[in-house]
Amino acid sequence: MSFRASRMSRRSLLMSGLATGSLLAMPAISRAGSRPVFTHGVQSGDITAQGGMVWTRADRPARIALEVATNESFQNARQVAALNALPESDYAVKAMLQGIEGDQTVFYRMTATDLSDSNASSEPVIGQFRTAPTTRRDIRFVWSGDTAGQGWGINDEGMRTYATMAAHEPDFFIHSGDTIYADGPMQDEVEIEGGIWRNTVLTDEVRKVAETLDEFRGRWKYNQMDQHAQAMSAMVPTLFQWDDHEVVNNWSPGKDLTGDDRYTEKSVALLTARAQRAFHEMTPISYTPAEPGRVYRKIAYGPLLEIFFLDLRSYRGANSEGMEDDVTAQSQVLGKAQLDWLKAALKASDATWKVIACDMPIGVNVWDKVSEDQKYVEAIANGDPGAPKGRELEFAQLLRFIRDEKILNTVWLTADVHYTAAHEYHPDRASFQDFEPFWEFVSGPLHAGTFGPNDMDMTFGPEVKFVKAPAPGQANLPPSAGMQFFGMVDIEGASGQMTVRLMDRADQELWSITLDPKTA
């Protein structure tokens, strides 16, 4: 049986106990006398050829039994060490499943028993994922960013882009950042052109900016209340990275909240620490003992693909005009440790395709407006088409290294700017010319306001091959306008060709290209 045919149907998963949204509304007094409940379904992520991370959350202190099988009937299931859901982690738990064969469809089942009443056990909750291959085969994955932003929350339709992506049965999903909008309060109703947008699902935590740890956690829980996001999470591993809205818009060490009356907590460092903890508690991201909060990492996905996740947020200097002549603590955006890691990991990779998942685009001008007459660089490009300066310097180093070390078939995937585009970078058009041509593909938003397009910076010679964004004069279009985007990548096992498609939430293919792998 083929992989896609062996997957449980979405309906089967929902019927097996994942559709728990109605239970979220149960008053606490009635839950107290009932069995434990899994409040936000299950998630998987950071898959390897031997296993993957799994996650869930209970509604009370509970001991969670975890079973693993290679069939949906759970015949001959293997019992894994139980997990304890405790208040310290807001009853969220996760574990790395190991000892599984490569390219294997894995079913996992969790059952919670009340720690105060051993006779009170939950209905089981079930999820699945497929381990990474060890041989050449067809691969399909999707990517996008920007969930529940600009006040656009869960309406009657829900976050439909998740359902559209799930229908393609991808091997995994890359969430490229702005996974939550901790800085975006939601209201019950928002006036839109031709009517009213109604956030039919709201919680107290999303009605204000997130400041406490519980409020940051609440943003993650809110997104998993959406039926489409929850259903996809049960069937498709999500590989998470973060950007700014997980903390506050355009945050850097120089962020100043003294004039923002929405915040009683003015310390960006403290908000960042709470946001980072919530990010790691509420997602199936893997744990790095040497740096527990690390987001940058790589995922090896067989001989055809390796993915390198970057973090342009945690190690940057303060946002500035971005015109420094040298790489310093102020001008860096990757930081030396991450840049050295990336160079070494790319050089060591023998995968055909090296996908660099970057939370911000390289050549797009993205600004942090600090006053009416001053703006700082928020991303990488500084608006000056000349030689690299500021944050561009690290990327110039990286691109030169990729060329000099003859690292072939690098492709960049990103989100952040709330429109979709395809950019081809070429030294013939660039001020800095010490690199090989490469592609950067932009997608998003998943479920947020649509903006753009932005101007391009020619330091690295980008050419816009395709773009879809709001018409001039339009901004912050709601999801109901239809301009919600994701990208889909297919790698053919036999030829190694990569096809990239830019899609919208109605499942229309907007643009595509097929890339042939280069050989040494």
C-alpha positions in Angstrom: 0.0 0.0 0.0 1.3 3.4 -0.9 2.0 6.0 1.8 -0.7 8.4 0.8 -3.3 5.5 0.6 -2.2 4.3 4.1 -3.0 7.6 5.9 -6.0 7.7 8.1 -8.6 9.9 6.6 -9.2 13.3 8.1 -12.7 12.2 9.1 -11.3 9.1 10.8 -8.9 11.2 12.9 -11.6 13.7 13.9 -13.9 10.9 14.9 -11.2 9.2 16.9 -11.2 12.1 19.4 -9.3 15.0 17.9 -12.3 17.2 17.5 -12.2 18.4 21.0 -13.0 22.1 20.4 -16.5 21.7 21.9 -14.9 20.5 25.2 -12.9 23.7 25.5 -16.1 25.6 26.3 -17.0 23.3 29.2 -17.1 25.2 32.4 -14.4 24.3 34.9 -17.0 23.1 37.5 -18.3 20.4 35.2 -14.9 19.3 34.1 -13.8 18.8 37.7 -16.0 15.8 38.0 -15.4 14.3 34.6 -12.6 12.4 33.0 -9.4 14.1 31.7 -9.7 15.8 28.3 -7.1 16.5 25.7 -7.8 20.2 25.0 -5.9 21.0 21.8 -5.4 17.7 19.9 -1.9 16.5 19.1 1.1 17.7 17.1 4.2 16.1 15.7 7.4 17.7 14.4 11.2 17.5 13.9 10.9 14.1 12.2 14.0 12.0 11.6 14.7 8.6 10.0 14.3 7.1 13.5 11.3 8.9 14.9 9.9 12.3 15.7 8.6 14.6 18.4 5.0 14.4 19.6 3.0 16.8 21.7 -0.4 17.1 23.5 -2.0 19.0 26.3 -4.4 17.8 29.1 -6.9 19.8 31.1 -5.5 18.8 34.5 -2.6 17.0 36.2 -2.5 13.7 34.5 -0.2 10.8 33.6 -0.3 10.3 29.9 0.3 6.8 28.5 1.9 6.8 25.0 1.6 4.0 22.5 3.3 3.7 19.1 2.3 1.4 16.3 2.8 1.0 12.5 -0.9 0.4 11.9 -4.0 2.4 12.7 -5.6 -0.5 14.6 -2.6 -0.4 17.0 -2.1 -4.1 16.8 1.2 -5.0 18.5 1.6 -1.4 19.7 4.7 -0.5 21.7 4.2 1.2 25.0 6.5 4.3 25.5 7.4 5.8 28.8 4.5 7.8 30.3 4.5 11.6 30.5 3.3 13.7 33.4 1.2 16.8 32.5 1.7 19.3 35.3 0.8 22.9 36.0 4.4 24.0 35.6 4.1 23.4 31.8 0.5 24.3 31.6 -0.3 20.6 31.3 1.5 20.4 27.9 3.9 17.4 27.3 6.1 16.3 24.5 8.4 13.4 23.8 10.8 12.2 21.1 9.7 8.9 19.7 12.7 6.8 18.7 13.6 3.3 17.5 11.4 3.5 14.4 12.4 2.5 10.9 13.0 5.0 8.2 10.1 5.9 5.8 7.6 4.4 8.1 4.1 5.6 8.8 3.8 5.9 12.5 0.6 6.1 14.6 0.7 7.3 18.1 -2.0 7.2 20.8 -2.2 9.0 24.1 -4.5 8.3 27.1 -4.6 10.5 30.2 -5.3 9.3 33.7 -6.1 11.9 36.4 -3.2 12.0 38.9 -5.7 12.5 41.7 -8.1 9.7 40.6 -6.6 6.6 38.9 -10.1 5.5 37.8 -10.6 8.6 35.7 -9.1 8.2 32.3 -9.6 10.1 29.1 -10.7 9.0 25.7 -7.6 8.4 23.6 -6.3 10.9 21.2 -4.5 9.7 18.0 -2.0 11.2 15.5 0.4 10.1 12.8 3.5 11.1 11.0 5.9 9.5 8.6 9.6 9.1 9.4 12.2 10.6 7.0 13.3 8.3 4.2 16.7 6.6 3.9 16.4 6.1 0.1 15.3 8.2 -2.8 11.6 8.7 -3.1 9.1 11.4 -4.0 8.8 14.1 -1.4 6.1 16.7 -0.9 6.0 19.5 1.7 4.4 22.8 2.2 5.5 26.1 3.8 4.0 29.4 4.9 3.9 31.8 7.8 1.7 34.3 9.7 -1.1 32.8 11.7 -3.9 34.7 13.4 -2.4 38.2 12.8 -3.7 41.7 12.6 -6.8 40.7 14.7 -8.1 38.2 12.2 -9.0 35.2 14.4 -11.1 32.1 14.0 -14.4 32.9 12.3 -17.2 30.5 11.2 -15.0 29.2 8.3 -11.9 28.8 10.5 -8.4 28.9 9.2 -9.1 27.4 5.9 -5.6 27.5 4.4 -4.7 24.7 6.8 -7.4 22.5 5.3 -6.2 23.3 1.8 -2.6 22.4 2.7 -3.7 19.2 4.4 -5.6 18.0 1.4 -2.3 17.7 -0.5 -1.1 15.2 2.1 2.3 16.7 2.5 5.1 14.8 4.3 5.6 17.9 6.5 4.8 21.6 6.9 7.3 24.3 7.5 5.9 27.2 9.6 8.3 30.0 8.7 7.5 32.3 11.6 5.0 34.6 13.1 3.4 31.4 14.4 1.4 33.5 16.8 0.7 37.2 17.2 1.3 37.9 20.8 1.1 41.6 20.2 -2.2 41.6 18.3 -5.4 41.9 20.4 -8.6 40.5 18.9 -12.1 41.9 19.0 -15.4 40.1 18.6 -16.2 42.0 15.4 -14.2 44.0 12.8 -15.7 46.1 10.1 -14.6 45.0 6.6 -15.5 46.1 3.1 -19.0 44.8 2.5 -19.7 43.5 6.0 -18.4 42.4 9.4 -15.7 39.9 10.3 -16.7 38.0 13.4 -14.2 36.2 15.5 -16.6 33.6 16.7 -13.9 31.9 18.8 -12.1 34.1 21.3 -10.4 33.6 24.7 -9.4 36.1 27.3 -5.7 35.6 26.4 -6.1 36.9 22.9 -8.2 40.0 23.8 -5.0 41.8 24.9 -1.3 41.8 24.2 0.6 38.9 25.7 2.7 39.8 28.8 2.5 37.0 31.2 3.7 33.4 30.5 0.1 32.2 30.6 -0.9 34.8 28.0 1.8 33.7 25.7 0.7 30.1 26.1 -2.8 31.2 25.5 -1.9 32.5 22.0 -0.6 29.0 21.1 -3.7 27.3 22.5 -5.9 29.7 20.6 -4.5 28.7 17.2 -4.9 25.0 18.1 -8.6 25.6 18.8 -9.1 26.0 15.0 -10.6 22.8 13.6 -8.5 23.0 10.4 -5.2 23.6 12.2 -5.9 20.9 14.7 -6.8 18.3 12.0 -3.7 19.1 10.0 -1.5 18.9 13.1 -2.8 15.4 13.7 -1.8 14.2 10.3 1.2 16.3 9.2 4.4 17.1 11.2 5.1 20.8 11.6 8.6 22.1 11.6 8.5 25.5 13.5 10.7 28.6 13.4 9.9 32.0 14.9 10.1 35.6 14.0 9.0 38.8 15.8 5.3 38.5 16.5 5.9 35.6 18.9 7.1 38.4 21.2 6.2 41.9 19.9 6.3 43.5 16.5 9.9 44.2 15.2 11.5 43.3 18.4 15.3 43.6 18.9 17.5 44.5 21.8 16.7 48.2 21.0 12.9 47.8 21.2 11.3 50.5 23.4 7.9 49.9 24.8 7.8 53.0 27.1 5.3 54.7 24.7 3.1 51.7 24.2 0.2 52.0 26.6 -1.0 48.4 25.8 2.0 47.1 27.8 2.4 47.3 31.6 5.5 45.1 31.3 8.0 47.3 29.5 11.0 44.9 29.5 11.4 43.3 26.1 14.0 40.9 27.5 11.5 39.6 30.0 8.7 39.3 27.4 11.2 37.5 25.1 12.1 35.0 27.9 8.4 34.2 28.5 7.7 34.0 24.8 10.6 31.6 24.2 9.4 29.3 27.0 5.9 29.2 25.6 7.2 28.5 22.1 9.1 25.5 23.3 6.3 24.3 25.6 3.5 24.5 23.1 5.2 23.1 19.9 6.9 19.8 19.0 10.2 21.5 18.3 13.2 19.4 19.4 15.3 20.2 22.4 19.0 21.1 22.2 20.7 20.5 25.5 23.6 22.8 24.7 21.2 25.7 24.2 17.6 24.8 25.4 16.0 27.8 23.7 17.6 27.2 20.3 15.5 27.5 17.2 18.1 27.1 14.4 18.7 23.5 13.5 18.7 21.1 10.6 16.4 18.3 9.6 17.9 15.6 7.4 15.2 14.1 5.1 16.9 11.4 3.1 19.4 11.6 0.3 17.4 14.2 -1.6 16.7 16.9 1.0 18.1 18.6 4.0 16.5 21.6 5.7 18.4 24.3 7.6 16.3 26.4 9.9 17.6 29.9 10.7 16.8 32.3 13.5 17.2 35.9 12.5 15.6 37.2 15.7 17.5 35.9 18.8 21.0 37.0 18.0 20.5 40.3 16.2 21.8 43.6 17.3 19.3 46.5 17.8 17.4 47.6 14.7 19.2 50.6 13.1 19.8 52.2 9.8 21.9 49.2 8.8 24.9 51.0 7.2 27.7 49.5 9.3 30.9 48.6 7.4 31.9 45.7 9.6 30.1 42.7 11.2 29.8 43.6 14.9 27.4 42.7 17.7 25.4 45.7 16.5 25.3 44.9 12.8 24.8 41.1 13.1 21.5 39.3 12.5 22.7 35.7 12.5 25.5 35.9 15.0 28.9 34.2 14.7 27.8 30.9 16.3 24.8 30.4 14.0 26.7 31.5 10.9 29.6 29.1 11.6 27.1 26.3 12.3 25.3 27.0 9.0 28.5 27.0 7.0 29.7 23.8 8.5 26.3 22.1 8.1 26.0 23.1 4.5 29.5 22.0 3.7 28.9 18.6 5.4 25.6 18.0 3.7 25.5 15.4 0.9 21.7 15.9 0.2 20.8 16.8 -3.3 18.8 19.9 -2.2 19.7 22.2 0.6 16.6 24.2 1.6 17.4 27.2 3.8 14.3 28.1 5.8 14.8 31.7 6.6 12.3 33.6 8.7 12.8 36.8 6.7 13.6 37.5 2.9 17.0 38.6 1.9 16.5 41.3 -0.7 13.1 42.7 0.4 13.1 46.1 2.2 11.3 45.6 5.5 11.2 48.7 7.7 10.8 49.3 11.4 9.2 52.7 11.6 10.3 54.3 14.8 9.0 57.8 14.3 7.4 59.9 11.6 10.7 60.8 10.1 12.9 57.8 10.9 12.9 54.1 10.0 15.2 51.3 10.8 16.1 48.1 9.0 13.9 45.3 10.3 15.1 42.5 8.0 18.4 42.2 6.1 18.2 44.7 3.2 19.0 48.3 4.1 17.5 50.1 1.0 20.9 50.9 -0.4 21.6 49.0 -3.6 25.4 49.3 -3.3 28.0 47.1 -1.6 26.8 45.1 1.4 26.5 46.9 4.7 25.0 46.2 8.1 23.1 42.9 8.2 23.9 42.3 4.6 27.5 41.6 5.5 26.8 38.2 7.1 24.8 37.1 4.1 27.6 38.3 1.7 30.0 36.0 3.7 27.5 33.1 3.5 26.8 33.5 -0.2 30.6 33.7 -1.0 31.2 30.6 1.2 28.5 28.6 -0.7 30.1 29.6 -4.0 33.7 28.9 -2.9 32.9 25.6 -1.3 30.9 24.6 -4.4 27.8 23.8 -2.3 25.1 23.1 -4.9 21.4 23.4 -5.1 20.6 25.8 -2.3 17.0 27.1 -2.3 15.7 29.7 0.2 12.1 29.6 1.6 10.6 32.4 3.7 7.5 34.3 4.7 7.1 37.4 6.9 6.0 40.0 4.3 2.3 38.8 3.9 2.3 38.3 0.2 3.7 35.6 -2.2 6.6 36.0 -4.6 9.4 34.3 -6.5 12.8 36.0 -6.5 15.8 34.9 -8.6 19.1 36.3 -7.3 21.9 36.7 -9.9 25.4 38.3 -9.6 25.0 39.8 -13.1 22.4 42.2 -11.6 24.1 42.6 -8.2 26.5 45.1 -6.6 28.0 42.2 -4.6 28.8 39.5 -7.2 30.7 36.8 -5.3 28.0 34.2 -5.4 26.2 31.7 -7.5 22.6 32.4 -8.7 19.9 31.1 -6.4 16.1 31.2 -5.9 14.1 32.6 -2.9 10.4 31.8 -2.6 8.1 33.8 -0.4 4.7 32.7 0.9 2.1 33.7 3.5 0.0 34.8 5.2 -1.6 31.6 6.4 -4.4 33.5 8.3 -3.5 37.1 8.8 -3.7 40.5 7.0 -2.4 40.7 3.4 0.0 43.5 2.6 2.7 44.5 0.1 4.5 44.2 -2.2 7.6 45.7 -0.8 10.5 47.3 -2.8 13.6 45.3 -3.6 17.2 46.0 -2.7 19.6 45.2 -5.5 22.7 44.5 -3.5 22.4 40.8 -4.2 20.6 41.2 -7.6 17.1 39.9 -7.0 14.6 39.9 -9.9 10.9 39.4 -9.1 9.7 36.6 -11.3 6.2 36.5 -9.8 4.3 38.4 -7.1 0.8 38.4 -5.9 -0.2 41.1 -3.4 -3.0 43.6 -2.7 -3.6 46.3 -5.3 -2.1 49.7 -4.7 -3.9 51.5 -1.9 -5.0 48.3 -0.2 -3.6 46.9 3.0 -4.4 44.5 5.8 -6.9 42.5 3.7 -8.8 40.0 5.8 -8.6 36.2 5.1 -12.1 36.4 3.6 -10.5 38.4 0.7 -8.9 35.1 -0.4 -5.3 36.4 -0.5 -3.9 33.8 1.9 -1.0 31.9 0.4 1.2 28.8 0.9 3.9 27.2 -1.1 4.2 23.6 -2.1 7.4 21.7 -3.0 7.6 18.4 -4.8 10.9 16.6 -5.3 10.8 13.7 -7.7 12.7 10.6 -6.4 13.9 9.4 -9.8 15.2 12.6 -11.3 15.7 14.7 -8.3 13.9 17.6 -9.9 12.3 20.1 -7.6 9.0 21.8 -8.5 7.9 24.8 -6.5 4.3 26.0 -6.6 2.9 29.1 -5.1 -0.7 28.5 -4.1 -3.7 30.3 -2.5 -6.1 29.1 0.1 -8.7 28.3 -2.7 -6.1 25.8 -3.9 -5.3 27.7 -7.1 -1.8 27.3 -8.5 -0.6 30.9 -9.1 2.9 30.2 -10.4 5.3 27.3 -10.6 8.8 26.4 -11.7 10.7 23.1 -12.0 14.4 23.2 -11.1 16.9 20.6 -12.2 19.5 19.6 -9.7 23.1 20.6 -10.5 25.9 18.0 -10.2 29.6 18.6 -9.5 
